[in-house]
Amino acid sequence: MTQEQPQQRAIKRVWTPVAQQQSPIHTVAMVLEPGHTAEYDPFLLLAEDWFEHGTFDVHPHRGIETVTYVIEGTLHHYDSQHGEGGLGPGDVQWMTAGRGVIHKEDPLPGERVHSLQLWVNLPRAEKMTEPRYQNLRAADMPVREVPGGAVRVFSGSSGGVTAPTRNHVPVTMVDIQLAPGAAVTQDLPGDYNGFLYVLQGSGVFGANDTEAQKGQALLLGSADKDKPSEVHIKARSDLRVLLYAGRPLHEPVVSYGPFVMNTKAEIIQAIEDYQNGTFTAPR
């Protein structure tokens, strides 16, 4: 019996996010703009931030997971339930807000952090799940070695190398580094939506040989949902690119600031819970 050949994913769209200064200590570029649920599902937004101590105060989240990738600097984290800690360049924090987390992410005084934060929607059945944190340090994550490069697997798998990360929604997140001329093929289920963000260098992506360089994002084209797929990546120069892909939820999304639920009534409940002090209490 012959094995089914994976479908080759094309690149649907390429764009260059524009950085905007929010304050003297904070600049942000929206890599994935919010409000495009059907296209990005299960992802809600991706923000690239450059920020200093004092940018973000203590704030709540409910109904989502935040996936924070540190590019430069040391990010200090605090929350009311689990204490505090720090993440350095190449590290990821996978925070499941679930029913409610009140936390703060901030550089130490005098430091500047450059990071990417992805919001992953939680399915209706998991919106009020127990909060948790997974600190995924680069040095501890499994690596797939390829000729002329490496793929660090933060979630999901790549070429048979699988991360131990726990997911409520199936998500593949890999950090790909390739020398000039080197190439890799990343396998993905056919029903996953996905995108790439180029952190360094330039390359050629997908079945339609789309060119992109540092600071550009690429949206993957669709594939047959019942068949395996893959996306081909080749480096023009020293290339570093993040690939995120996940299984869509196909559920209604109602959001208000840091709360993402399925109905307006659930948003109102989240606001009331936060105001009356029962936000993080078990239900």
N, C-alpha and C positions, 0 to 999 in steps of 0.2 A: 504494500500500500504506500503510494507516494505521499510525502508530507505536503500539505497545502502551502503554496508560496505566499509570503506576506504581501499585502498591498503596499505600494510605495506612496507615501504621503507627499503631496505637493504643498507649497506655501501659498496660502490664500491671499495674504496681505502683509506688507511691510510698512512700518511707520517709525518716526523719530519723536519720542516724547520730548516735550519742551519744559525745561526747568523754570519754575517761577518762585521768586523770593516772597516768602510769607511774613518774614520778620528779619531783623538784623542777624538772628542766630538760626534761622531755619529756611531752607530752600527745598522745594519738592517738585518732582516730575511724576505725573500720573501715567505709568506705563500701561495699565489697564484702567480705563475710565469706568467709574461705576455707572450702572444703568443699562448695561448690555448683557443682561442675565442669560438670554437665550443663546447668545454667541459664545460666551465665556464659561457657562455653567460646567462645573460647580464653583468656579472662581467668581468673586465679586469685584475685586479691585486689586491692583498692584501699585504700590507707591514707592518711589525711590526718594529717599530723604537724605539730606545733608544737614546735620543739626548739632547744636551745642547744649551744654548743661542748662536746664531750665526751660527747654522748649515744651515738653509735655508734662503736665501735672498728673496727679492720680486720677484715673478715669475708669469707667466700667465697660464691659462687653458682655453680650449674651447672644447665643444662637449661632456662633461662628467659631472657626479656628483661625488664629493668626500665625503665619509662618514667616519669621524674621531672619533674613540672611545678612550677616555682617560682612561688608566689603572692606571697610577700613575703620580703625579705632576699636575701642572697647565699650560695649554696651552694658550698662548696669541695669539690673532688673530687680523690682520689688513688687510683692503683692501681699495682700492682707492675710492669706492663708498659708503660703508656702515659704515665706521668708524672702531672701535675696541672693543674688549671684551675678556673675559677669560672663559675657561672651566676647570672643576675639574674632579677628578676620578669618573668614571661611567657616565660622560656626553658624548653626541654625537653632533657633528656639521654635518649637512647635507647641503652641499654646492652644488648648481646647477650652474655650470659655464656657461652653455648655450653658447651664442654668444661670451662671453669673460669676464673673471675676472682676475684682477691683484691683488695678495694678498701675505700674508706672515703669516706663523704659526711658532711660536718660544716660547720657555720657557723664563721667565724673567731671568735676569742675576743671576747667582748662582744656578739656578734650573735645574733639569733634568726631562724630561718627557718620559714616556713609553706609546706608543700609537699604535693603529692599524688604518691604512687608507685603505679603500676600494674604488676602482674606479668602478663606475657603468656607463655603456655605455648609451648614450641617443639615442633614435630612430631618424632616418633621419628627420622626421617632426619636431623634437624638438631640433635639434642640435643648432639652433640659437635663442633659446627661451630666454626670459628675465632672467638674473641671479637672484638668491635669496639665502638667508641663513635661515636655520631653526636650532636654537640652542635648542637641545632636552636634557634638564637637567633631570638627573635621578629622582630627587625628584618630577618632574612634570609628568612623564610618567605613563600610566596606568599599573597596576600590576594584573596578574592572580595568585591567591593564590591556591596552591595545597598542599596535605598532605606532610609535611616535606620539603616544598620549595616554590619557587615563580618564576614567569616568568615576567620579565619587558619587555613590548612591545614598541619598538622604532619605528617600522614600520609594517604595515600589522596587523595581528591579531593572537591571540592564545586562543583557547577554548572559543571563543565568546567575548574576550576582545580585543578591537580595538584601535590602536593609531590614533591620529588626523593628523599625518604626511602626507604631500602632496607629491605625487609621480608622476613622468612622466612615470616611468616604475614600474609595480607592484612588490614590494619587501617586503618580511617579514624579519625583524631583531628583534631577541629576545635575552635577557640576562637571562639565566636559572641558578638558584642556587638551589641545592638540598643537603639535609643532607644524610649521609650514609644510603643506603637501600631505599631511597625515589625514586620515579619514576614519569615521566611525558610523555605524548604523545602530540607531536606538529603536528597540522593539516596543510596541504599544498595542494594547487591545484596540480593535477597530472602532469601538464606541466611545473612546476617550476624546474629549476636546483638549487642545493643547496649544502652547505657544513657547517661543524661545526669546531670551534677552541676551544680547551680546555685551559682555563686560569688557572684553579686550580683543583687539585684532580684527580680522575680517575673514569671511568664509563664504562657501557656496552651500545652499541648503535646499533639501527636498527634491522631488522628482522633476520639478521644473527649473532646477539649477538657479535658484534665486540668490542674488548676492546681497550681503548685509555686512555691516561693520559696527564697531563699538558705538553703543548708545542707541542701537536700533532694536526694535521688537518685531517678531514674525509670528503670524497666526497660522497654525496648521490647517490644511484643508481636511475635509471629511473623508471617511472611508466606510466600507461596508461594516455595519455594526456587529455582524456575527462572525467576522473573520479577523485574523491577526493583521497588523500593519507595522510599518517601520518608516523611519525618516533618516535619510542619509545626510551626513554633515562632513564637509571637507574644508580644511583650513587653507586660506591664502597666506596668512601671516600667523604669528603666534596667537592662537585663538583660545578664548575662554568664554563659554556660553552656558547659561542656565536653561534647562528645559523643564517645564512644568506641564503635566497632563493629568486629567482626571475624568472619572465617570460622571456624566451629568445626572442631576437629580430630577429634572423635569417637574419641579414643584413651584408653587407660587412664592414670590419673594416680596415681603413688605419690610422696609428698613426705615430707621430713624436714627441718625447718628451712629453710635456704636452698637445698636441693637438691630438684629436681622432675624425676623420671624416669618411666619406664613400668613398671618392675618393682622389687621389693624388692632383688633381686640388684644392680641398677644403683645403688641408694641405698647399699648396703653398699660397693660399689666406690668410689663418690664419697667416702665417709668414709675408706676406706683410703688412697685417693690423696691426700687432704688431710693425713692423719696422716703419710704417709711422704715427703711433699715432691714428689710427681709430679703434683699436682693440675692444674697449668696446662701440663703438658708435652704436646706433640702426640702423637696416637695414630696 
